[in-house]
């Protein structure tokens, strides 16, 4: 988008562009974690894997989840596939993920 269009020179452009976003509702917070199904989404980066596995083990020891389900994204540079997201939603009550870099 041009900032200024001089009559005797090139137009100057603003590199920031514009950003617009629609507000999205967030999920209700759970009252207690004990007995819930925990989903863990790994983005396939090495440090995320280590962080998530240690966090998952510690949380399970302290809380006592009914089940812990581990999922891997196809690639850290891509969003999770819609089918994977649907599966995670169906099979879990709460989910954690991390970058770990």
N, CA, C and O atoms as a GROMACS GRO file, in nm:
protein
  404
    1UNK      N    1   0.084  -0.117   0.000
    1UNK     CA    2   0.000   0.000   0.000
    1UNK      C    3   0.089   0.123   0.000
    1UNK      O    4   0.178   0.135   0.084
    2UNK      N    5   0.066   0.214  -0.093
    2UNK     CA    6   0.153   0.332  -0.102
    2UNK      C    7   0.135   0.424   0.018
    2UNK      O    8   0.024   0.451   0.062
    3UNK      N    9   0.249   0.472   0.071
    3UNK     CA   10   0.245   0.574   0.176
    3UNK      C   11   0.233   0.712   0.113
    3UNK      O   12   0.160   0.799   0.160
    4UNK      N   13   0.307   0.727   0.007
    4UNK     CA   14   0.313   0.857  -0.057
    4UNK      C   15   0.339   0.835  -0.205
    4UNK      O   16   0.419   0.748  -0.242
    5UNK      N   17   0.277   0.910  -0.287
    5UNK     CA   18   0.301   0.899  -0.430
    5UNK      C   19   0.353   1.034  -0.478
    5UNK      O   20   0.275   1.122  -0.516
    6UNK      N   21   0.486   1.050  -0.476
    6UNK     CA   22   0.542   1.178  -0.522
    6UNK      C   23   0.520   1.197  -0.672
    6UNK      O   24   0.509   1.100  -0.747
    7UNK      N   25   0.515   1.321  -0.713
    7UNK     CA   26   0.492   1.349  -0.854
    7UNK      C   27   0.616   1.326  -0.939
    7UNK      O   28   0.604   1.300  -1.058
    8UNK      N   29   0.734   1.336  -0.880
    8UNK     CA   30   0.855   1.319  -0.961
    8UNK      C   31   0.949   1.216  -0.895
    8UNK      O   32   1.065   1.247  -0.868
    9UNK      N   33   0.899   1.097  -0.869
    9UNK     CA   34   0.981   0.991  -0.810
    9UNK      C   35   0.897   0.866  -0.789
    9UNK      O   36   0.776   0.867  -0.811
   10UNK      N   37   0.961   0.760  -0.747
   10UNK     CA   38   0.887   0.635  -0.727
   10UNK      C   39   0.797   0.641  -0.603
   10UNK      O   40   0.823   0.716  -0.509
   11UNK      N   41   0.692   0.561  -0.606
   11UNK     CA   42   0.603   0.552  -0.491
   11UNK      C   43   0.675   0.479  -0.378
   11UNK      O   44   0.757   0.390  -0.403
   12UNK      N   45   0.646   0.516  -0.256
   12UNK     CA   46   0.705   0.452  -0.138
   12UNK      C   47   0.597   0.363  -0.078
   12UNK      O   48   0.485   0.408  -0.054
   13UNK      N   49   0.632   0.236  -0.053
   13UNK     CA   50   0.536   0.141  -0.002
   13UNK      C   51   0.562   0.107   0.145
   13UNK      O   52   0.677   0.102   0.189
   14UNK      N   53   0.456   0.084   0.219
   14UNK     CA   54   0.463   0.043   0.359
   14UNK      C   55   0.472  -0.109   0.362
   14UNK      O   56   0.375  -0.175   0.325
   15UNK      N   57   0.585  -0.169   0.405
   15UNK     CA   58   0.601  -0.315   0.401
   15UNK      C   59   0.522  -0.390   0.508
   15UNK      O   60   0.515  -0.513   0.506
   16UNK      N   61   0.464  -0.316   0.602
   16UNK     CA   62   0.392  -0.383   0.711
   16UNK      C   63   0.259  -0.443   0.666
   16UNK      O   64   0.212  -0.539   0.728
   17UNK      N   65   0.199  -0.390   0.564
   17UNK     CA   66   0.070  -0.442   0.519
   17UNK      C   67  -0.038  -0.421   0.623
   17UNK      O   68  -0.026  -0.338   0.714
   18UNK      N   69  -0.145  -0.498   0.610
   18UNK     CA   70  -0.254  -0.491   0.706
   18UNK      C   71  -0.287  -0.631   0.753
   18UNK      O   72  -0.270  -0.729   0.680
   19UNK      N   73  -0.334  -0.640   0.876
   19UNK     CA   74  -0.370  -0.769   0.935
   19UNK      C   75  -0.511  -0.757   0.990
   19UNK      O   76  -0.546  -0.660   1.057
   20UNK      N   77  -0.592  -0.857   0.960
   20UNK     CA   78  -0.725  -0.860   1.018
   20UNK      C   79  -0.751  -1.000   1.071
   20UNK      O   80  -0.704  -1.099   1.014
   21UNK      N   81  -0.825  -1.008   1.178
   21UNK     CA   82  -0.855  -1.138   1.239
   21UNK      C   83  -0.992  -1.133   1.305
   21UNK      O   84  -1.034  -1.031   1.360
   22UNK      N   85  -1.060  -1.244   1.298
   22UNK     CA   86  -1.188  -1.258   1.364
   22UNK      C   87  -1.166  -1.318   1.502
   22UNK      O   88  -1.089  -1.413   1.515
   23UNK      N   89  -1.229  -1.265   1.607
   23UNK     CA   90  -1.214  -1.325   1.740
   23UNK      C   91  -1.272  -1.466   1.740
   23UNK      O   92  -1.377  -1.492   1.680
   24UNK      N   93  -1.205  -1.557   1.809
   24UNK     CA   94  -1.251  -1.695   1.818
   24UNK      C   95  -1.272  -1.732   1.965
   24UNK      O   96  -1.190  -1.696   2.049
   25UNK      N   97  -1.379  -1.801   1.995
   25UNK     CA   98  -1.402  -1.839   2.136
   25UNK      C   99  -1.301  -1.945   2.178
   25UNK      O  100  -1.255  -2.025   2.097
   26UNK      N  101  -1.268  -1.945   2.307
   26UNK     CA  102  -1.178  -2.047   2.360
   26UNK      C  103  -1.261  -2.148   2.439
   26UNK      O  104  -1.373  -2.120   2.482
   27UNK      N  105  -1.204  -2.266   2.458
   27UNK     CA  106  -1.274  -2.372   2.530
   27UNK      C  107  -1.287  -2.336   2.677
   27UNK      O  108  -1.203  -2.266   2.733
   28UNK      N  109  -1.392  -2.386   2.740
   28UNK     CA  110  -1.409  -2.368   2.884
   28UNK      C  111  -1.298  -2.441   2.957
   28UNK      O  112  -1.253  -2.547   2.913
   29UNK      N  113  -1.253  -2.385   3.068
   29UNK     CA  114  -1.151  -2.452   3.150
   29UNK      C  115  -1.215  -2.566   3.227
   29UNK      O  116  -1.329  -2.556   3.272
   30UNK      N  117  -1.139  -2.675   3.240
   30UNK     CA  118  -1.189  -2.788   3.317
   30UNK      C  119  -1.171  -2.760   3.465
   30UNK      O  120  -1.081  -2.685   3.503
   31UNK      N  121  -1.255  -2.819   3.549
   31UNK     CA  122  -1.249  -2.797   3.694
   31UNK      C  123  -1.138  -2.879   3.758
   31UNK      O  124  -1.071  -2.832   3.850
   32UNK      N  125  -1.116  -3.003   3.709
   32UNK     CA  126  -1.013  -3.091   3.763
   32UNK      C  127  -0.962  -3.179   3.650
   32UNK      O  128  -1.035  -3.210   3.556
   33UNK      N  129  -0.835  -3.218   3.658
   33UNK     CA  130  -0.774  -3.298   3.552
   33UNK      C  131  -0.779  -3.448   3.578
   33UNK      O  132  -0.776  -3.527   3.484
   34UNK      N  133  -0.788  -3.488   3.703
   34UNK     CA  134  -0.788  -3.631   3.736
   34UNK      C  135  -0.900  -3.704   3.664
   34UNK      O  136  -1.015  -3.659   3.664
   35UNK      N  137  -0.865  -3.816   3.601
   35UNK     CA  138  -0.963  -3.898   3.532
   35UNK      C  139  -0.994  -3.856   3.390
   35UNK      O  140  -1.071  -3.924   3.321
   36UNK      N  141  -0.935  -3.746   3.344
   36UNK     CA  142  -0.958  -3.702   3.207
   36UNK      C  143  -0.861  -3.771   3.111
   36UNK      O  144  -0.762  -3.831   3.154
   37UNK      N  145  -0.890  -3.761   2.982
   37UNK     CA  146  -0.802  -3.816   2.879
   37UNK      C  147  -0.710  -3.704   2.829
   37UNK      O  148  -0.758  -3.601   2.782
   38UNK      N  149  -0.579  -3.726   2.840
   38UNK     CA  150  -0.480  -3.628   2.799
   38UNK      C  151  -0.431  -3.658   2.658
   38UNK      O  152  -0.389  -3.770   2.630
   39UNK      N  153  -0.436  -3.559   2.571
   39UNK     CA  154  -0.379  -3.570   2.438
   39UNK      C  155  -0.250  -3.490   2.433
   39UNK      O  156  -0.243  -3.379   2.487
   40UNK      N  157  -0.149  -3.545   2.370
   40UNK     CA  158  -0.019  -3.479   2.356
   40UNK      C  159   0.012  -3.470   2.207
   40UNK      O  160   0.024  -3.572   2.140
   41UNK      N  161   0.025  -3.348   2.156
   41UNK     CA  162   0.054  -3.327   2.014
   41UNK      C  163   0.200  -3.286   1.997
   41UNK      O  164   0.240  -3.178   2.040
   42UNK      N  165   0.278  -3.373   1.936
   42UNK     CA  166   0.420  -3.352   1.911
   42UNK      C  167   0.436  -3.292   1.772
   42UNK      O  168   0.384  -3.345   1.674
   43UNK      N  169   0.509  -3.179   1.762
   43UNK     CA  170   0.528  -3.117   1.631
   43UNK      C  171   0.646  -3.176   1.554
   43UNK      O  172   0.680  -3.125   1.447
   44UNK      N  173   0.707  -3.280   1.605
   44UNK     CA  174   0.817  -3.357   1.545
   44UNK      C  175   0.953  -3.290   1.553
   44UNK      O  176   1.047  -3.337   1.489
   45UNK      N  177   0.967  -3.183   1.629
   45UNK     CA  178   1.100  -3.126   1.653
   45UNK      C  179   1.163  -3.201   1.770
   45UNK      O  180   1.094  -3.238   1.865
   46UNK      N  181   1.292  -3.223   1.764
   46UNK     CA  182   1.362  -3.305   1.864
   46UNK      C  183   1.338  -3.254   2.006
   46UNK      O  184   1.303  -3.334   2.093
   47UNK      N  185   1.358  -3.126   2.032
   47UNK     CA  186   1.342  -3.074   2.168
   47UNK      C  187   1.197  -3.076   2.216
   47UNK      O  188   1.172  -3.093   2.335
   48UNK      N  189   1.104  -3.059   2.125
   48UNK     CA  190   0.963  -3.067   2.164
   48UNK      C  191   0.931  -3.207   2.213
   48UNK      O  192   0.859  -3.223   2.312
   49UNK      N  193   0.983  -3.308   2.146
   49UNK     CA  194   0.959  -3.446   2.185
   49UNK      C  195   1.007  -3.470   2.327
   49UNK      O  196   0.935  -3.528   2.407
   50UNK      N  197   1.129  -3.427   2.358
   50UNK     CA  198   1.184  -3.447   2.492
   50UNK      C  199   1.102  -3.373   2.597
   50UNK      O  200   1.070  -3.428   2.703
   51UNK      N  201   1.068  -3.249   2.568
   51UNK     CA  202   0.989  -3.168   2.662
   51UNK      C  203   0.852  -3.230   2.686
   51UNK      O  204   0.808  -3.241   2.800
   52UNK      N  205   0.785  -3.269   2.579
   52UNK     CA  206   0.650  -3.324   2.592
   52UNK      C  207   0.649  -3.458   2.665
   52UNK      O  208   0.562  -3.482   2.749
   53UNK      N  209   0.743  -3.545   2.636
   53UNK     CA  210   0.746  -3.677   2.703
   53UNK      C  211   0.772  -3.663   2.852
   53UNK      O  212   0.712  -3.733   2.933
   54UNK      N  213   0.862  -3.573   2.890
   54UNK     CA  214   0.889  -3.550   3.033
   54UNK      C  215   0.769  -3.486   3.101
   54UNK      O  216   0.732  -3.524   3.212
   55UNK      N  217   0.709  -3.388   3.034
   55UNK     CA  218   0.591  -3.322   3.091
   55UNK      C  219   0.476  -3.420   3.105
   55UNK      O  220   0.407  -3.423   3.207
   56UNK      N  221   0.455  -3.501   3.002
   56UNK     CA  222   0.348  -3.601   3.003
   56UNK      C  223   0.367  -3.699   3.119
   56UNK      O  224   0.271  -3.729   3.190
   57UNK      N  225   0.488  -3.748   3.139
   57UNK     CA  226   0.515  -3.844   3.247
   57UNK      C  227   0.492  -3.779   3.384
   57UNK      O  228   0.432  -3.840   3.472
   58UNK      N  229   0.540  -3.658   3.400
   58UNK     CA  230   0.523  -3.590   3.529
   58UNK      C  231   0.376  -3.560   3.558
   58UNK      O  232   0.329  -3.583   3.670
   59UNK      N  233   0.305  -3.510   3.459
   59UNK     CA  234   0.163  -3.482   3.479
   59UNK      C  235   0.086  -3.609   3.512
   59UNK      O  236   0.000  -3.609   3.601
   60UNK      N  237   0.116  -3.716   3.441
   60UNK     CA  238   0.044  -3.842   3.466
   60UNK      C  239   0.071  -3.893   3.607
   60UNK      O  240  -0.020  -3.944   3.673
   61UNK      N  241   0.196  -3.881   3.654
   61UNK     CA  242   0.228  -3.923   3.791
   61UNK      C  243   0.153  -3.840   3.895
   61UNK      O  244   0.105  -3.894   3.994
   62UNK      N  245   0.143  -3.710   3.871
   62UNK     CA  246   0.081  -3.620   3.969
   62UNK      C  247  -0.071  -3.619   3.961
   62UNK      O  248  -0.138  -3.599   4.063
   63UNK      N  249  -0.127  -3.638   3.843
   63UNK     CA  250  -0.271  -3.618   3.824
   63UNK      C  251  -0.347  -3.749   3.812
   63UNK      O  252  -0.455  -3.763   3.870
   64UNK      N  253  -0.296  -3.843   3.738
   64UNK     CA  254  -0.367  -3.968   3.716
   64UNK      C  255  -0.474  -3.956   3.609
   64UNK      O  256  -0.593  -3.959   3.638
   65UNK      N  257  -0.431  -3.942   3.485
   65UNK     CA  258  -0.524  -3.935   3.373
   65UNK      C  259  -0.586  -4.071   3.346
   65UNK      O  260  -0.523  -4.174   3.372
   66UNK      N  261  -0.705  -4.073   3.293
   66UNK     CA  262  -0.770  -4.198   3.254
   66UNK      C  263  -0.696  -4.260   3.136
   66UNK      O  264  -0.688  -4.382   3.125
   67UNK      N  265  -0.642  -4.177   3.048
   67UNK     CA  266  -0.565  -4.223   2.932
   67UNK      C  267  -0.474  -4.111   2.887
   67UNK      O  268  -0.504  -3.993   2.907
   68UNK      N  269  -0.363  -4.149   2.826
   68UNK     CA  270  -0.273  -4.051   2.766
   68UNK      C  271  -0.249  -4.094   2.622
   68UNK      O  272  -0.201  -4.205   2.596
   69UNK      N  273  -0.284  -4.008   2.529
   69UNK     CA  274  -0.273  -4.038   2.387
   69UNK      C  275  -0.170  -3.946   2.323
   69UNK      O  276  -0.177  -3.824   2.339
   70UNK      N  277  -0.076  -4.003   2.250
   70UNK     CA  278   0.034  -3.928   2.190
   70UNK      C  279   0.016  -3.924   2.038
   70UNK      O  280  -0.010  -4.026   1.974
   71UNK      N  281   0.030  -3.804   1.981
   71UNK     CA  282   0.010  -3.784   1.837
   71UNK      C  283   0.130  -3.707   1.780
   71UNK      O  284   0.189  -3.625   1.849
   72UNK      N  285   0.164  -3.734   1.655
   72UNK     CA  286   0.270  -3.663   1.585
   72UNK      C  287   0.212  -3.591   1.464
   72UNK      O  288   0.134  -3.648   1.387
   73UNK      N  289   0.252  -3.464   1.448
   73UNK     CA  290   0.221  -3.394   1.324
   73UNK      C  291   0.309  -3.450   1.214
   73UNK      O  292   0.412  -3.512   1.241
   74UNK      N  293   0.269  -3.429   1.090
   74UNK     CA  294   0.348  -3.475   0.977
   74UNK      C  295   0.482  -3.401   0.969
   74UNK      O  296   0.585  -3.461   0.939
   75UNK      N  297   0.479  -3.272   0.996
   75UNK     CA  298   0.600  -3.190   0.989
   75UNK      C  299   0.583  -3.068   1.080
   75UNK      O  300   0.473  -3.014   1.092
   76UNK      N  301   0.692  -3.026   1.143
   76UNK     CA  302   0.684  -2.909   1.230
   76UNK      C  303   0.653  -2.782   1.153
   76UNK      O  304   0.604  -2.684   1.211
   77UNK      N  305   0.680  -2.780   1.025
   77UNK     CA  306   0.659  -2.660   0.945
   77UNK      C  307   0.519  -2.650   0.886
   77UNK      O  308   0.489  -2.556   0.814
   78UNK      N  309   0.434  -2.746   0.917
   78UNK     CA  310   0.298  -2.746   0.863
   78UNK      C  311   0.197  -2.754   0.978
   78UNK      O  312   0.229  -2.805   1.086
   79UNK      N  313   0.077  -2.705   0.954
   79UNK     CA  314  -0.029  -2.719   1.053
   79UNK      C  315  -0.070  -2.866   1.061
   79UNK      O  316  -0.048  -2.942   0.966
   80UNK      N  317  -0.128  -2.905   1.171
   80UNK     CA  318  -0.177  -3.042   1.184
   80UNK      C  319  -0.289  -3.065   1.083
   80UNK      O  320  -0.373  -2.978   1.060
   81UNK      N  321  -0.290  -3.182   1.025
   81UNK     CA  322  -0.393  -3.217   0.927
   81UNK      C  323  -0.530  -3.212   0.993
   81UNK      O  324  -0.544  -3.253   1.108
   82UNK      N  325  -0.632  -3.164   0.923
   82UNK     CA  326  -0.766  -3.157   0.980
   82UNK      C  327  -0.814  -3.291   1.036
   82UNK      O  328  -0.880  -3.293   1.140
   83UNK      N  329  -0.783  -3.401   0.969
   83UNK     CA  330  -0.826  -3.532   1.019
   83UNK      C  331  -0.759  -3.564   1.153
   83UNK      O  332  -0.822  -3.623   1.240
   84UNK      N  333  -0.633  -3.524   1.169
   84UNK     CA  334  -0.563  -3.546   1.296
   84UNK      C  335  -0.625  -3.461   1.406
   84UNK      O  336  -0.644  -3.509   1.518
   85UNK      N  337  -0.655  -3.337   1.376
   85UNK     CA  338  -0.718  -3.249   1.475
   85UNK      C  339  -0.853  -3.306   1.518
   85UNK      O  340  -0.884  -3.307   1.637
   86UNK      N  341  -0.933  -3.353   1.424
   86UNK     CA  342  -1.062  -3.413   1.457
   86UNK      C  343  -1.044  -3.535   1.548
   86UNK      O  344  -1.119  -3.553   1.644
   87UNK      N  345  -0.946  -3.618   1.516
   87UNK     CA  346  -0.919  -3.737   1.598
   87UNK      C  347  -0.879  -3.697   1.741
   87UNK      O  348  -0.925  -3.757   1.838
   88UNK      N  349  -0.793  -3.597   1.752
   88UNK     CA  350  -0.750  -3.551   1.884
   88UNK      C  351  -0.870  -3.500   1.964
   88UNK      O  352  -0.882  -3.531   2.083
   89UNK      N  353  -0.957  -3.424   1.900
   89UNK     CA  354  -1.076  -3.370   1.968
   89UNK      C  355  -1.166  -3.484   2.016
   89UNK      O  356  -1.219  -3.478   2.127
   90UNK      N  357  -1.185  -3.584   1.933
   90UNK     CA  358  -1.274  -3.695   1.968
   90UNK      C  359  -1.218  -3.783   2.080
   90UNK      O  360  -1.294  -3.834   2.162
   91UNK      N  361  -1.086  -3.800   2.084
   91UNK     CA  362  -1.025  -3.897   2.175
   91UNK      C  363  -0.972  -3.838   2.306
   91UNK      O  364  -0.921  -3.913   2.390
   92UNK      N  365  -0.984  -3.706   2.326
   92UNK     CA  366  -0.923  -3.644   2.443
   92UNK      C  367  -1.012  -3.538   2.505
   92UNK      O  368  -1.100  -3.481   2.440
   93UNK      N  369  -0.986  -3.513   2.634
   93UNK     CA  370  -1.056  -3.406   2.705
   93UNK      C  371  -0.972  -3.279   2.714
   93UNK      O  372  -1.025  -3.168   2.708
   94UNK      N  373  -0.840  -3.296   2.730
   94UNK     CA  374  -0.745  -3.185   2.734
   94UNK      C  375  -0.625  -3.222   2.648
   94UNK      O  376  -0.595  -3.340   2.629
   95UNK      N  377  -0.557  -3.119   2.596
   95UNK     CA  378  -0.443  -3.144   2.506
   95UNK      C  379  -0.331  -3.048   2.540
   95UNK      O  380  -0.355  -2.931   2.574
   96UNK      N  381  -0.207  -3.098   2.532
   96UNK     CA  382  -0.091  -3.011   2.543
   96UNK      C  383  -0.005  -3.025   2.418
   96UNK      O  384  -0.007  -3.128   2.351
   97UNK      N  385   0.069  -2.920   2.388
   97UNK     CA  386   0.166  -2.923   2.279
   97UNK      C  387   0.277  -2.827   2.316
   97UNK      O  388   0.260  -2.746   2.407
   98UNK      N  389   0.389  -2.833   2.247
   98UNK     CA  390   0.501  -2.745   2.276
   98UNK      C  391   0.592  -2.735   2.155
   98UNK      O  392   0.592  -2.822   2.067
   99UNK      N  393   0.670  -2.629   2.151
   99UNK     CA  394   0.769  -2.613   2.045
   99UNK      C  395   0.903  -2.668   2.090
   99UNK      O  396   0.964  -2.747   2.018
  100UNK      N  397   0.952  -2.628   2.207
  100UNK     CA  398   1.072  -2.686   2.266
  100UNK      C  399   1.203  -2.643   2.204
  100UNK      O  400   1.303  -2.714   2.220
  101UNK      N  401   1.209  -2.530   2.135
  101UNK     CA  402   1.336  -2.483   2.077
  101UNK      C  403   1.403  -2.384   2.169
  101UNK      O  404   1.511  -2.334   2.137
   0.00000   0.00000   0.00000
